[in-house]
Amino acid sequence: MPEIIFSSLCFCYPNKPVFNDFSYTFSSPGIYLITGPSGCGKTTLLRLIAGLEKPTGGTVAVSDPCAFAFQEYRLFPHMTVLRNVTCVRRPKTKEEASENDRLAMELLSSLGLSGKEYESAPDALSGGMKQRVSLARALFSPHPIKLLDEVTKELDQHSIALALHLIARYSENSLILFSTHHPEDCDHIPTTLLELPSPH
């Protein structure tokens, strides 16, 4: 079972402490909502899990690889929308590649994207569409831990509802950490709330 364990974690940027003796265990399956005021370390927490930042004290133990949907989308500009999603899996046969395409298109459709967008370059999409493609890629990844950083911040209420329904579906078999300023959007899906305090 995927698991993330923070033990006496300390982390600071130059002249800016973020975590001091923070301990917490995330266990699967399910959705953990990471919330708190700006600057409290929501994104930093996810980056520490992904290994993009290193703690200045304590430990972070992560049992499995992670998929990460960044706030900045980080889509590959030379790939189509569909290839941006399917690139996280490596098919061994043409049949498997075709099945990946089918599943990825189904996923994109569930997020409100249409067939005409699948072959578009990311630059042709709006910010909200790019955010949904980034979310689709993280959910499509075979990695059992999924880190979602403010993935609904540019979406309208209809698109948020579609995204949350899909996230809830994937949480049945994944450990999902979802940072958000609006935990109330998730009142209708099962979650565990972790509210980070303001940094000292």
C-alpha positions, 0 to 999 in steps of 0.5 A, spaced: 500 500 500 502 506 498 504 510 504 508 517 505 511 518 512 514 525 515 518 524 521 520 531 525 521 534 518 524 541 518 525 545 511 526 552 510 528 557 504 533 562 505 530 567 511 524 563 510 522 557 515 516 553 512 516 546 517 519 545 524 518 538 527 512 536 522 510 529 523 504 526 519 503 519 515 499 519 509 496 512 507 492 509 501 487 509 498 484 516 499 484 523 498 488 528 503 486 535 502 492 540 503 490 547 505 492 553 509 494 560 508 498 562 502 505 561 504 504 555 509 508 550 505 502 546 501 506 546 494 513 545 498 510 539 502 508 536 495 515 538 492 518 534 498 514 528 497 516 528 489 524 529 491 524 536 488 526 539 495 530 536 500 529 537 508 533 541 512 532 536 518 528 530 519 526 525 514 520 524 508 519 516 506 515 515 500 513 508 498 512 508 491 513 513 485 509 519 484 505 523 479 505 530 479 500 535 476 503 542 477 500 549 478 504 551 472 501 545 467 508 543 465 505 540 458 510 538 453 509 543 447 512 539 441 506 533 443 499 533 442 494 534 448 493 526 447 501 524 447 502 529 453 497 524 457 499 517 454 507 519 454 507 517 462 505 509 460 510 505 455 506 500 451 509 494 449 505 492 443 501 496 438 495 493 441 497 496 448 498 503 445 491 503 441 488 501 448 492 507 451 489 512 446 482 510 447 483 510 455 486 517 455 481 520 450 476 517 455 479 520 461 480 527 457 472 527 455 470 526 462 474 532 464 470 536 458 475 536 453 472 534 446 475 530 440 478 536 436 482 538 442 486 531 442 490 533 436 492 540 438 498 543 441 498 545 448 499 552 446 492 552 442 488 551 449 486 556 454 489 556 461 483 551 464 484 546 458 491 546 460 490 545 467 485 539 465 490 536 461 495 536 466 490 533 471 489 527 466 496 526 465 497 525 473 491 520 473 493 516 467 500 515 470 501 508 473 504 511 479 500 509 485 501 516 489 498 522 485 500 529 487 495 535 485 497 542 486 491 547 485 489 543 479 482 546 480 484 553 481 482 556 473 476 552 472 469 554 472 464 550 477 462 545 472 469 543 470 471 543 478 465 538 479 467 534 473 475 534 475 473 532 483 468 526 480 474 523 477 479 524 482 474 521 487 474 515 482 481 514 482 482 515 489 479 508 490 486 505 488 491 511 489 493 515 494 492 522 492 494 529 495 490 535 493 493 542 495 487 547 495 485 554 497 478 551 497 476 545 501 469 547 501 469 545 493 470 537 496 464 537 501 461 532 497 467 527 496 470 523 501 477 526 504 481 527 509 483 534 511 490 537 513 490 544 514 497 547 515 499 552 520 502 559 518 509 558 518 513 561 524 
